[in-house]
Amino acid sequence: MGSLNEIAIAAGINISSALGFLLAFAILRIQPINDRVYFPKWYLKGTRSSPRHIGAGFSKFVNADLSTYLRFLNWMPAALQMPEPELIEHAGLDAAVYVRIYLLGLKIFVPIALLAFIVLVPVNWSSGTLEHEKDLNYDEIDKLSISNLGKGSKRFWIHIGMAYVFTFWTFYVLFHEYKVITTMRLRFLANQSRRPDQFTVLVRNVPPDPDETVSEHVEHFFAVNHRDHYLSHQIVYNANALAGLVEKKKGLKNWLVYYENQHAHNPAKKPTMKTGLWGLWGRKVDAIEYYKAEIEELCKQEDVERQKVMSDPNAIMPAAFVSFKSQWGAAVCAQTQQTSNPTVWLTQWAPEPRDVYWPNLAIPFVELSVRRLIISVALFFLTFFFMIPIAFVQSLANLDEIERLLPFLKPIIERNSLKSVIQGFLPGIALKIFLILLPMFLMTMSKMEGHISISGLDRRTASTYFMFLFVNVFLGSVITGTAFQQLDSFIHQPANKIPETVGESIPMKATFFITYVMVDGWAGIAAEVLRLKPLVMFHIKNTFLVRTEQDRQQAMDPGSLDFGTTEPRIQLYFLLGLVYAVVTPILLPFIIVFFSLAYLVFRHQIINVYNQQYESGALFWPDVQTRLIAALIVSQILLLGLLSTQEAEKSTVALLPLPVLTIWFHYVCKGRFEPAYVKFPLQEAMVKDTLQRANDPTLSLREYLKDAYVHPVFQKDDMYELVTMDEEKNPTVATKRQSRMNTPVESKFNSSVGTDEGEFSRMHPA
């Protein structure tokens, strides 16, 4: 374990970085020229106007009011003042619940830290085992950890008792928080204004029919089986190629605007460009004329592709968005099996329109299982083989390895000041840099799996990223932090010895995780509020692409909470806190500082900056709870493994009930609260239908839902037809299906439509 001096130097570096970022933010945010970067949410809501309209000359760009610089920290209390109900109304339930994860960390670890420092730290410090060991190198910080207890010490019983106390306290906080979040979700859904997804179901794997098109088949099925509630449907088209052309045209238009702006500033000189790769070589042409011609050609291709999509039967996917006359009818359809064949007419709640990930709707349903199997295998190998470069980076960040590979640096490294910087700062920053691109790869793999909503992609990415962080950052850093030989022994040893190996290594890696928390947590969160990348991009766009106020509005990049990346990082801090609470409590204050700073920063961001891409009603909370339970079980198993190496077999047995109790607690919470995240109660649906009909009796649901689930590339086209059902009472359902009573052999196309028998029980008449 590292020395107090190394930790102090790392803390000094990261505190200075964090304070520098926060100071830069405090000054940049009050400059009129940056107002749209740091307050974009209010501009999108239409409740804020640019201060540049008020000032003149120099004051349009720089804040000349010196009194505002004296109040540069007023953003901190302002971030905490907005009440939670108002925060939900302003930013949505997803954002409000996300911020509560940081608050949950404080609720768990502040009491645990107090107890640990009152009970465990004095017990560890007063043991004095390390002082009596000859030929053993240790630092003062080691005296604060469980390493200072001798083998077979009776004091281990105190640590076991505190492990039970910490576990039961965590149970209490998690149960209470799950209950609060579930209540918030149900209240939010009950009070939520009318949305298209409340009346709409996504049906997939529509079976083929020889006599009817997919659209006719869907209409026939739901008009028969949901006669009193079916309203309309919209077929899903494979418009991915068309969407690619539209996106390409958008990029070309941006370049055209850029060159037109150049020409407007200097009319005497026409801008030119080279037609080769990246404009570095090729024929020199008039840039404006070139992009106009390219856009015109692309428009022709777009029209051809659009007609192809609408006329080609192969472009019609066996899926549809089906809308109902009431939320009750939609709930019944979404939450029931439609036929006796569970592989066809698969229904689920439709994502809200802005949450739909359209490219994946074009994936045939039969491919999904194969895709997910392939991606799961790929993720397995990626996760475990990534441990090799992690081990390499961590080895290079170790002084012994650096001196072995680069012996000429030994005189420099051995200097006390530089040695402390390397030991206290280099490992954390090396690992942070190494992991920067990983979330992007994991999101791409999640998209390949075929999830149909952005929220679903985020939840899947969060799950895989957490597993990756657990295996590579936590286990990988503990096992492979010094040399590859440890990795080799880890792979070849018996499975029942792994908890002992990891448990024994944990106290030695406390310093590394302290520096990691400071680099990734303290400095990383402070950099989050600075928004350096959006700041630079806004001014680049504002300089080269903006001509009108509408252009300036589009140049803003408010961003959104990146749940798939940030939530697994939070879970890593929960894991570290739970693992080290009993082993090395000195880590807890660093984690508490992270949760406090992150709570403040992200509350500010969701109030002033982030504009969420979707609203799932806190659908991610069961995943958060499950990962917290997993972290708790891991901490208990590793503590058991650590104590088993300390000749404390009798006391170790006392820990065995803890994982069992934790699993029991998980299933209690799962059975009590999780149904609220999976199904929508029919009683609540009926109440909402009654209230909405009473409040707005003249609403035409058909008109309201008409364009809700139209593919974005068709939004402005009349050719995308909404299929609706006749409003007459008990209408006769028209069908093109022919009778097959005299067919000599059974048809290969079975759909269980309009019959009392299911697919598996249908008999051909003799």
C-alpha positions in Angstrom: 0.0 0.0 0.0 1.2 3.5 -0.8 2.4 6.1 1.7 0.5 9.0 3.1 2.9 11.3 1.3 2.0 9.7 -2.1 -1.7 10.0 -1.4 -1.3 13.6 -0.3 0.5 14.5 -3.5 -2.1 12.7 -5.6 -4.8 14.5 -3.7 -3.0 17.9 -4.2 -2.8 17.3 -7.9 -6.4 16.3 -8.3 -7.8 18.9 -5.9 -5.9 21.6 -7.9 -7.3 20.2 -11.2 -10.8 20.1 -9.8 -10.6 23.6 -8.4 -9.1 24.9 -11.7 -12.0 23.4 -13.7 -14.6 24.7 -11.3 -13.0 28.2 -11.3 -12.9 28.2 -15.1 -16.5 27.2 -15.2 -17.6 29.8 -12.7 -16.0 32.5 -14.9 -16.9 31.2 -18.3 -20.6 30.7 -17.4 -21.2 34.4 -16.7 -19.8 35.6 -20.1 -22.6 36.6 -22.5 -20.9 34.9 -25.4 -21.1 31.5 -23.6 -24.7 31.8 -22.3 -26.1 29.2 -24.8 -23.4 26.7 -23.8 -24.1 26.7 -20.1 -27.9 27.4 -20.1 -29.2 25.6 -23.3 -32.1 24.0 -21.5 -33.7 27.3 -20.7 -33.3 28.4 -24.4 -35.0 25.2 -25.6 -37.9 25.9 -23.2 -38.1 29.5 -24.5 -37.7 31.1 -21.1 -34.3 32.7 -21.6 -33.0 35.2 -24.1 -29.4 36.0 -24.9 -27.8 38.7 -22.7 -25.9 39.7 -25.9 -29.1 41.5 -27.0 -28.9 43.8 -24.0 -25.3 44.8 -24.1 -23.5 46.8 -26.7 -19.9 46.6 -28.0 -17.5 44.8 -25.7 -20.2 43.9 -23.2 -22.0 41.8 -25.7 -19.1 39.3 -25.4 -17.6 39.8 -22.0 -19.3 40.4 -18.7 -18.3 43.8 -17.5 -20.3 43.7 -14.2 -17.6 43.2 -11.6 -20.1 42.3 -8.9 -21.0 39.1 -10.7 -17.4 37.9 -10.3 -17.7 38.2 -6.6 -20.8 35.9 -6.7 -19.2 33.4 -9.0 -20.0 30.5 -6.7 -23.8 31.2 -6.5 -24.4 28.3 -8.9 -23.8 25.8 -6.1 -26.7 26.8 -3.8 -28.9 27.5 -6.9 -28.4 23.8 -8.0 -29.7 22.6 -4.6 -32.7 25.0 -4.2 -35.1 23.5 -6.8 -37.5 21.1 -5.0 -37.7 17.6 -6.3 -41.3 17.8 -7.6 -40.4 20.9 -9.6 -37.2 19.1 -10.8 -39.3 16.3 -12.1 -41.6 18.7 -13.9 -38.6 20.6 -15.3 -36.2 17.8 -16.3 -38.3 14.5 -16.1 -38.3 11.6 -13.8 -35.3 9.8 -15.4 -33.1 12.8 -14.7 -34.4 13.3 -11.1 -34.0 9.6 -10.3 -30.5 9.5 -11.8 -29.4 12.3 -9.5 -30.8 10.3 -6.6 -28.2 7.6 -7.2 -25.5 10.0 -6.0 -27.7 10.9 -3.0 -28.1 7.1 -2.3 -24.3 6.9 -2.2 -24.2 9.5 0.5 -27.0 7.8 2.5 -25.1 4.5 2.5 -21.5 5.6 3.0 -21.7 8.6 5.4 -23.1 6.5 8.3 -20.8 3.6 7.4 -17.7 5.9 7.3 -18.6 7.3 10.7 -18.9 3.8 12.2 -15.8 2.6 10.5 -13.7 5.5 11.8 -15.2 5.2 15.3 -14.8 1.4 15.6 -12.6 -0.2 13.0 -9.8 2.4 12.5 -8.9 2.4 16.3 -9.0 -1.4 16.3 -6.7 -1.6 13.3 -4.3 1.1 14.5 -4.0 -0.2 18.0 -3.2 -3.8 17.0 0.4 -3.0 16.3 1.2 -6.2 14.4 3.1 -4.5 11.6 5.4 -2.8 14.1 6.5 -6.1 15.5 7.2 -7.7 12.1 10.9 -7.6 11.2 12.1 -7.2 7.6 8.6 -6.0 6.5 8.2 -2.7 4.6 5.0 -0.9 5.4 3.6 2.7 5.5 1.6 4.5 8.1 -1.6 4.1 6.1 -1.2 0.3 6.4 -1.8 0.6 10.2 -5.3 1.9 9.4 -6.3 -1.3 7.5 -7.1 -4.8 8.4 -3.5 -5.7 7.4 -2.4 -4.5 10.8 -4.2 -7.4 12.5 -2.2 -10.6 13.1 -3.1 -14.0 11.8 -5.8 -15.6 14.0 -6.5 -12.4 15.9 -9.7 -12.3 18.0 -10.2 -8.7 16.7 -11.4 -10.2 13.4 -14.8 -10.7 15.2 -15.2 -7.0 15.4 -14.8 -6.7 11.6 -17.3 -9.5 11.1 -19.8 -7.8 13.4 -19.3 -4.5 11.5 -19.8 -6.4 8.2 -23.2 -7.4 9.4 -24.0 -3.9 10.6 -22.9 -2.4 7.2 -24.9 -5.0 5.3 -28.2 -4.5 7.3 -27.8 -0.7 7.0 -27.4 -1.1 3.2 -30.5 -3.3 3.1 -32.5 -0.7 4.9 -31.4 2.2 2.6 -31.9 0.1 -0.6 -35.3 -1.1 0.4 -36.4 2.4 1.4 -35.0 3.9 -1.8 -36.6 1.3 -4.0 -39.9 2.0 -2.3 -39.6 5.7 -2.8 -38.5 5.4 -6.5 -41.4 3.0 -7.2 -43.9 5.4 -5.6 -42.4 8.3 -7.7 -42.7 6.2 -10.8 -46.4 5.3 -10.2 -47.3 8.8 -9.3 -45.4 10.1 -12.4 -47.2 7.7 -14.7 -50.6 8.5 -13.1 -50.1 12.3 -13.5 -48.3 12.2 -16.8 -50.0 14.1 -19.7 -51.3 12.2 -22.7 -48.5 10.6 -24.8 -48.7 8.4 -27.9 -46.9 5.5 -26.3 -49.7 5.2 -23.7 -52.1 4.1 -26.5 -49.6 2.2 -28.7 -48.2 -1.3 -28.8 -45.4 -2.6 -31.0 -46.2 -6.0 -32.6 -43.4 -8.0 -34.1 -43.0 -11.3 -36.0 -46.2 -10.9 -37.8 -46.6 -14.3 -39.6 -46.9 -14.2 -43.4 -50.2 -14.8 -45.2 -50.5 -15.8 -48.8 -53.7 -13.7 -49.4 -53.1 -10.5 -47.4 -50.3 -7.9 -47.2 -48.7 -7.3 -43.8 -50.9 -4.2 -43.3 -54.1 -6.1 -44.1 -53.0 -9.0 -42.0 -52.4 -6.7 -39.0 -55.7 -4.9 -39.4 -57.6 -8.2 -39.7 -56.0 -9.7 -36.6 -56.5 -6.8 -34.3 -60.0 -5.9 -35.6 -61.0 -9.5 -34.8 -59.2 -10.1 -31.5 -59.3 -6.6 -30.1 -62.6 -5.5 -31.8 -63.7 -3.0 -29.2 -60.4 -1.3 -28.7 -58.3 -1.4 -31.9 -58.0 2.0 -33.5 -55.2 2.1 -36.2 -51.8 0.8 -37.1 -48.7 1.9 -39.0 -46.5 -0.6 -40.7 -42.7 -0.5 -40.2 -40.6 0.0 -43.3 -36.9 -0.7 -43.8 -35.9 2.8 -44.6 -32.3 2.6 -43.4 -30.8 3.3 -46.8 -33.1 6.3 -47.3 -32.2 7.6 -43.8 -28.5 7.3 -44.8 -29.1 9.5 -47.8 -31.1 12.1 -45.7 -28.2 12.2 -43.2 -25.6 12.6 -45.9 -27.6 15.5 -47.5 -27.8 17.2 -44.1 -24.0 17.1 -43.9 -23.6 18.5 -47.4 -26.0 21.3 -46.6 -23.8 22.2 -43.6 -20.8 22.5 -45.9 -22.9 24.6 -48.4 -23.9 27.0 -45.6 -20.2 27.2 -44.6 -19.0 28.2 -48.0 -21.9 30.6 -48.6 -21.0 32.4 -45.4 -17.4 32.7 -46.6 -18.6 34.1 -49.9 -20.9 36.6 -48.1 -18.0 37.9 -46.0 -15.8 38.3 -49.1 -18.0 38.6 -52.2 -15.0 39.4 -54.4 -13.6 35.9 -53.9 -15.5 32.7 -54.7 -14.5 29.8 -52.3 -12.9 26.8 -53.9 -12.2 23.3 -52.8 -10.6 20.0 -53.9 -12.9 17.1 -54.7 -10.5 14.4 -53.3 -10.5 12.7 -49.9 -10.9 15.3 -47.1 -10.3 18.0 -49.6 -6.6 17.4 -49.6 -6.2 16.6 -53.3 -8.1 16.3 -56.5 -9.7 18.7 -59.0 -10.2 22.2 -57.7 -13.8 23.4 -58.2 -16.2 26.2 -57.1 -17.2 25.0 -53.6 -20.7 26.5 -53.7 -21.6 25.1 -57.1 -20.1 21.8 -56.3 -22.2 21.3 -53.2 -25.4 22.5 -54.9 -24.9 19.9 -57.6 -24.1 17.2 -55.1 -27.3 18.1 -53.1 -29.4 18.1 -56.2 -28.1 14.7 -57.2 -28.6 13.4 -53.7 -32.2 14.7 -53.8 -32.9 12.6 -57.0 -31.4 9.5 -55.3 -33.5 10.2 -52.3 -36.7 10.4 -54.4 -35.9 7.1 -56.1 -35.1 5.4 -52.8 -38.3 6.7 -51.3 -40.4 5.3 -54.1 -38.6 2.0 -53.8 -39.3 1.8 -50.1 -43.0 2.5 -50.6 -43.4 0.1 -53.5 -41.1 -2.8 -52.7 -42.8 -5.5 -50.6 -39.5 -6.6 -49.3 -39.1 -3.2 -47.6 -42.1 -3.9 -45.4 -41.1 -5.5 -42.2 -43.3 -8.0 -40.3 -43.9 -5.5 -37.6 -46.3 -2.6 -36.8 -47.2 0.1 -34.3 -50.8 -0.7 -33.3 -52.8 2.0 -31.6 -55.9 1.6 -29.4 -58.8 3.7 -28.4 -57.9 3.5 -24.7 -54.9 3.0 -22.5 -56.7 0.0 -21.0 -57.0 -1.6 -24.4 -53.3 -1.0 -25.1 -52.3 -2.4 -21.6 -54.3 -5.6 -22.2 -52.7 -6.2 -25.6 -49.1 -5.3 -24.5 -49.2 -7.5 -21.5 -50.9 -10.7 -22.9 -50.0 -13.5 -25.2 -51.9 -13.1 -28.5 -52.0 -16.6 -29.8 -51.3 -20.2 -28.6 -48.0 -19.9 -30.6 -45.7 -17.8 -28.4 -43.3 -17.1 -31.3 -45.7 -15.0 -33.4 -47.7 -11.8 -32.9 -45.3 -10.7 -30.2 -46.5 -7.5 -28.4 -44.8 -5.1 -26.1 -45.3 -1.5 -25.1 -44.1 0.8 -27.8 -41.3 3.2 -26.8 -42.2 6.9 -26.9 -41.7 8.2 -30.5 -38.4 10.0 -29.7 -37.1 6.9 -27.9 -37.5 4.6 -31.0 -34.2 3.5 -32.5 -35.4 3.1 -36.1 -32.5 1.3 -37.7 -33.1 -1.8 -35.5 -36.7 -2.1 -36.4 -35.6 -3.2 -39.8 -33.8 -6.3 -38.3 -35.8 -9.5 -38.9 -37.0 -10.9 -35.6 -35.5 -14.3 -36.3 -32.1 -12.8 -36.4 -32.2 -11.3 -33.0 -31.4 -14.5 -31.0 -28.4 -15.2 -33.3 -27.2 -11.6 -33.1 -27.4 -11.6 -29.3 -25.6 -14.9 -29.0 -22.7 -13.7 -31.2 -22.4 -10.4 -29.3 -22.5 -12.2 -26.0 -19.6 -14.4 -27.1 -17.7 -11.3 -28.4 -18.3 -9.4 -25.2 -17.0 -12.4 -23.2 -13.7 -12.5 -25.1 -13.4 -8.7 -25.2 -13.9 -8.4 -21.4 -11.3 -11.0 -20.5 -8.8 -10.4 -23.2 -8.8 -6.7 -22.4 -7.3 -7.7 -19.1 -4.0 -8.2 -20.9 -3.5 -4.5 -22.0 -4.9 -3.4 -18.6 -2.2 -5.5 -17.0 0.4 -4.0 -19.3 -0.6 -0.4 -18.5 -0.7 -1.1 -14.8 2.7 -2.8 -14.9 4.2 0.2 -16.6 2.7 2.4 -14.0 4.6 0.5 -11.3 8.0 1.8 -10.4 9.7 -1.6 -10.3 8.5 -2.4 -13.8 9.5 1.0 -15.2 13.0 0.6 -13.7 13.3 -3.0 -15.1 12.2 -2.0 -18.6 14.0 1.4 -18.7 17.0 1.1 -16.3 18.5 4.4 -17.4 15.5 6.2 -15.8 16.3 4.8 -12.3 18.3 7.8 -11.0 15.4 10.1 -12.0 12.6 7.9 -10.7 14.3 7.4 -7.3 14.0 11.1 -6.5 11.5 11.4 -3.7 9.3 14.1 -5.2 9.0 12.4 -8.6 8.6 9.0 -7.1 5.6 10.2 -5.0 4.0 11.8 -8.1 4.4 8.6 -10.2 3.1 6.3 -7.5 0.3 8.5 -6.4 -1.0 9.8 -9.8 0.3 7.8 -12.8 -1.6 4.5 -12.3 -5.0 6.2 -12.1 -4.6 8.5 -15.0 -3.1 5.7 -17.2 -6.2 3.6 -16.6 -8.6 6.5 -17.1 -7.0 7.3 -20.5 -7.1 3.6 -21.5 -10.8 3.3 -21.0 -11.9 6.5 -22.9 -13.1 4.8 -26.1 -14.6 1.7 -24.5 -18.2 3.0 -24.0 -18.4 3.8 -27.7 -17.5 0.2 -28.7 -20.0 -1.2 -26.2 -22.8 1.0 -27.5 -22.0 -0.2 -31.0 -22.2 -3.8 -29.9 -25.5 -3.1 -28.1 -26.9 -1.7 -31.3 -25.9 -4.8 -33.2 -27.9 -6.8 -30.7 -31.1 -5.2 -32.1 -32.6 -3.3 -29.2 -35.4 -1.1 -30.5 -35.2 1.9 -28.2 -32.5 4.3 -27.2 -33.3 3.7 -23.5 -33.0 0.0 -24.1 -29.6 0.6 -25.7 -28.5 2.7 -22.7 -29.6 0.0 -20.2 -27.8 -2.8 -22.1 -24.6 -0.7 -22.5 -24.7 0.1 -18.8 -25.0 -3.6 -18.0 -22.0 -4.6 -20.2 -19.9 -1.6 -19.2 -20.4 -2.4 -15.5 -19.3 -6.0 -16.1 -16.3 -4.8 -18.0 -15.3 -2.4 -15.2 -15.8 -5.1 -12.6 -13.6 -7.6 -14.4 -10.9 -5.3 -15.8 -10.8 -2.2 -13.5 -11.5 -3.9 -10.2 -10.4 -7.5 -10.5 -7.8 -6.7 -13.2 -6.2 -3.9 -11.1 -6.2 -6.1 -8.0 -4.7 -9.2 -9.7 -2.6 -7.8 -12.5 -1.4 -4.5 -10.9 2.2 -5.5 -10.5 3.2 -8.1 -13.1 1.9 -10.6 -15.7 2.9 -13.5 -13.5 0.0 -12.8 -11.1 -2.4 -13.0 -14.1 -0.9 -16.4 -15.1 -1.3 -17.8 -11.6 -4.8 -16.4 -11.3 -5.9 -18.2 -14.5 -4.4 -21.6 -13.5 -5.3 -21.8 -9.9 -8.5 -23.7 -8.7 -11.7 -21.7 -8.7 -12.2 -22.0 -5.0 -8.9 -20.2 -4.4 -9.8 -17.1 -6.4 -11.7 -15.4 -3.5 -8.6 -16.0 -1.3 -6.2 -14.6 -3.9 -8.4 -11.5 -4.6 -9.2 -11.0 -1.0 -5.5 -11.1 0.0 -4.6 -8.6 -2.7 -7.3 -6.0 -1.8 -5.6 -4.2 1.1 -2.5 -3.8 -1.0 -4.4 -2.0 -3.8 -6.2 0.6 -1.7 -3.8 3.4 -2.7 -4.4 2.7 -6.4 -8.2 2.9 -6.0 -7.8 6.1 -3.9 -5.9 7.7 -6.8 -8.4 6.3 -9.3 -11.3 7.9 -7.4 -9.6 11.2 -7.3 -8.7 11.2 -11.0 -11.9 9.8 -12.4 -14.2 11.1 -9.7 -13.0 14.4 -8.4 -11.2 15.9 -11.5 -13.5 14.1 -13.9 -16.7 15.5 -12.3 -15.3 19.0 -12.2 -14.4 18.7 -15.9 -18.0 17.5 -16.6 -19.4 20.9 -15.5 -16.9 22.8 -17.6 -18.3 21.3 -20.8 -15.1 22.1 -22.7 -15.9 20.1 -25.9 -19.5 21.6 -26.3 -18.0 25.1 -25.6 -15.4 24.7 -28.4 -17.8 23.2 -30.9 -20.5 25.9 -30.3 -18.0 28.6 -31.0 -16.7 26.8 -34.1 -20.3 26.4 -35.4 -21.2 29.9 -34.4 -18.2 31.3 -36.4 -18.6 29.2 -39.6 -22.2 27.9 -39.9 -24.5 30.3 -38.1 -26.4 32.9 -40.2 -29.7 33.3 -38.4 -31.0 33.0 -34.8 -32.5 29.6 -35.7 -29.0 28.4 -36.9 -27.6 29.5 -33.5 -30.3 27.6 -31.7 -29.4 24.5 -33.7 -25.7 25.0 -32.9 -26.4 24.5 -29.2 -25.5 21.0 -28.0 -27.2 20.5 -24.6 -26.5 16.8 -24.7 -28.2 14.4 -22.3 -27.4 12.2 -19.4 -25.2 9.4 -20.8 -26.7 6.7 -18.6 -24.9 3.9 -20.4 -21.5 5.3 -19.5 -22.0 7.3 -16.2 -24.1 4.8 -14.2 -21.7 1.9 -14.4 -18.9 4.3 -13.2 -21.1 5.2 -10.2 -21.6 1.5 -9.5 -17.9 1.0 -9.5 -17.6 3.5 -6.6 -20.4 1.7 -4.8 -18.4 -1.6 -5.2 -15.2 0.0 -4.0 -16.9 1.5 -0.9 -18.6 -1.7 0.1 -15.5 -3.8 -0.4 -13.1 -1.4 1.5 -15.6 -0.4 4.2 -14.4 -3.2 6.4 -10.9 -3.8 4.9 -9.5 -0.2 4.5 -11.9 2.4 5.7 -9.6 5.2 4.7 -11.0 4.9 1.2 -14.5 6.0 2.3 -13.9 9.8 2.7 -12.6 9.9 -0.9 -15.8 8.2 -2.2 -18.0 10.5 -0.1 -16.3 13.5 -1.6 -17.0 12.1 -5.1 -20.7 11.5 -4.4 -21.1 15.0 -2.8 -19.5 16.8 -5.7 -21.2 14.6 -8.4 -24.7 15.2 -6.8 -24.1 19.0 -6.9 -22.7 19.0 -10.4 -25.3 16.8 -12.0 -28.2 18.5 -10.3 -26.9 21.7 -11.9 -26.5 20.0 -15.3 -30.0 18.6 -15.5 -31.5 22.0 -14.4 -29.6 24.2 -16.8 -28.0 22.0 -19.5 -29.1 18.5 -20.4 -32.2 17.9 -22.5 -33.1 14.2 -22.3 -33.6 12.2 -25.4 -36.3 10.1 -23.9 -38.4 9.6 -20.7 -38.7 6.0 -19.5 -40.2 6.7 -16.1 -37.1 5.5 -14.2 -37.3 2.1 -15.9 -33.6 1.7 -15.2 -33.9 1.5 -11.4 -34.3 -2.4 -11.2 -30.9 -2.6 -13.0 -29.3 -0.2 -10.5 -30.7 -2.2 -7.6 -29.4 -5.5 -9.0 -25.9 -4.1 -9.6 -25.8 -2.8 -6.0 -26.8 -6.2 -4.7 -24.1 -7.8 -6.8 -21.5 -5.4 -5.4 -22.7 -6.2 -1.9 -22.3 -10.0 -2.5 -18.9 -9.5 -4.0 -17.7 -7.5 -1.0 -18.9 -10.3 1.3 -17.2 -13.1 -0.7 -13.9 -11.2 -0.9 -14.0 -10.4 2.9 -14.6 -14.1 3.5 -11.6 -15.0 1.2 -9.4 -12.5 3.0 -10.2 -13.8 6.4 -9.7 -17.4 5.3 -6.0 -16.5 4.6 -5.6 -15.0 8.2 -6.0 -18.3 10.1 -9.5 -17.2 11.2 -11.4 -20.2 10.0 -13.9 -20.2 12.9 -14.8 -16.5 12.5 -14.9 -16.9 8.7 -17.8 -19.3 9.0 -19.8 -16.6 10.7 -19.7 -14.7 7.4 -21.4 -17.4 5.3 -25.0 -16.3 6.1 -24.4 -12.9 4.7 -24.4 -13.7 0.9 -27.5 -15.9 1.5 -29.3 -13.1 3.3 -28.4 -10.7 0.5 -29.8 -13.0 -2.2 -33.0 -13.4 -0.1 -33.2 -9.6 0.3 -32.8 -9.2 -3.5 -35.7 -11.5 -4.2 -37.9 -9.8 -1.6 -37.3 -6.4 -3.3 -37.7 -8.0 -6.8 -41.1 -9.5 -5.9 -42.3 -6.4 -4.0 -41.3 -3.6 -6.4 -40.2 -4.9 -9.9 -43.7 -5.6 -11.3 -44.3 -1.8 -11.3 -41.5 -1.5 -13.9 -42.6 -4.4 -16.0 -46.4 -4.0 -16.3 -48.9 -1.1 -16.1 -51.9 -1.9 -13.8 -55.2 -2.2 -15.6 -56.9 -0.3 -12.7 -54.5 2.7 -13.2 -55.1 2.5 -17.0 -58.9 2.7 -16.5 -58.6 5.6 -14.1 -56.4 7.5 -16.6 -58.8 6.8 -19.5 -61.8 8.0 -17.4 -60.1 11.2 -16.4 -58.7 12.1 -19.8 -62.2 11.5 -21.4 -63.8 13.8 -18.8 -61.1 16.5 -19.3 -61.1 16.4 -23.1 -64.2 14.7 -24.4 -63.8 16.1 -28.0 -60.3 14.8 -28.6 -59.8 12.8 -31.8 -57.3 10.1 -30.9 -57.0 9.1 -34.5 -55.7 12.6 -35.4 -53.6 12.7 -32.3 -51.8 9.5 -33.1 -51.7 10.0 -36.9 -48.0 10.9 -37.3 -46.7 9.7 -33.9 -44.9 6.6 -35.2 -44.1 7.6 -38.7 -40.4 7.0 -39.6 -38.6 10.4 -39.5 -37.7 10.2 -43.2 -41.4 10.1 -44.0 -42.6 12.8 -41.6 -43.5 15.3 -44.3 -44.8 12.8 -46.9 -48.5 12.1 -47.4 -47.6 8.7 -49.0 -47.1 7.1 -45.6 -50.6 5.9 -44.9 -52.2 5.4 -41.5 -54.5 2.4 -41.6 -57.6 2.9 -39.4 -60.6 0.9 -38.5 -64.2 1.9 -39.3 -65.9 3.6 -36.4 -69.2 1.7 -36.9 -70.4 -0.4 -34.0 -69.4 -4.1 -34.4 -68.2 -3.7 -38.0 -67.8 -6.6 -40.3 -64.1 -7.3 -40.7 -63.2 -7.3 -44.4 -60.6 -9.9 -45.4 -59.0 -11.1 -48.6 -58.3 -14.5 -47.1 -59.8 -17.4 -49.1 -61.4 -20.5 -47.7 -59.1 -23.5 -47.8 -61.8 -26.1 -46.9 -61.0 -28.0 -50.2 -57.3 -27.5 -50.1 -55.7 -31.0 -50.7 -52.8 -30.3 -48.3 -52.4 -28.0 -45.3 -51.1 -24.5 -46.0 -47.6 -23.8 -44.7 -48.7 -20.3 -43.6 -50.5 -20.5 -40.3 -51.3 -17.4 -38.3 -53.9 -18.3 -35.7 -56.1 -15.4 -37.0 -59.8 -15.3 -36.5 -60.1 -18.9 -35.1 -60.7 -20.4 -31.8 -57.9 -23.0 -32.3 -54.3 -22.1 -32.0 -51.4 -22.7 -34.3 -50.4 -26.0 -32.6 -54.0 -27.3 -32.4 -55.2 -26.5 -35.9 -56.3 -29.7 -37.7 -56.8 -30.1 -41.4 -60.3 -31.4 -42.1 -60.5 -34.9 -43.4 
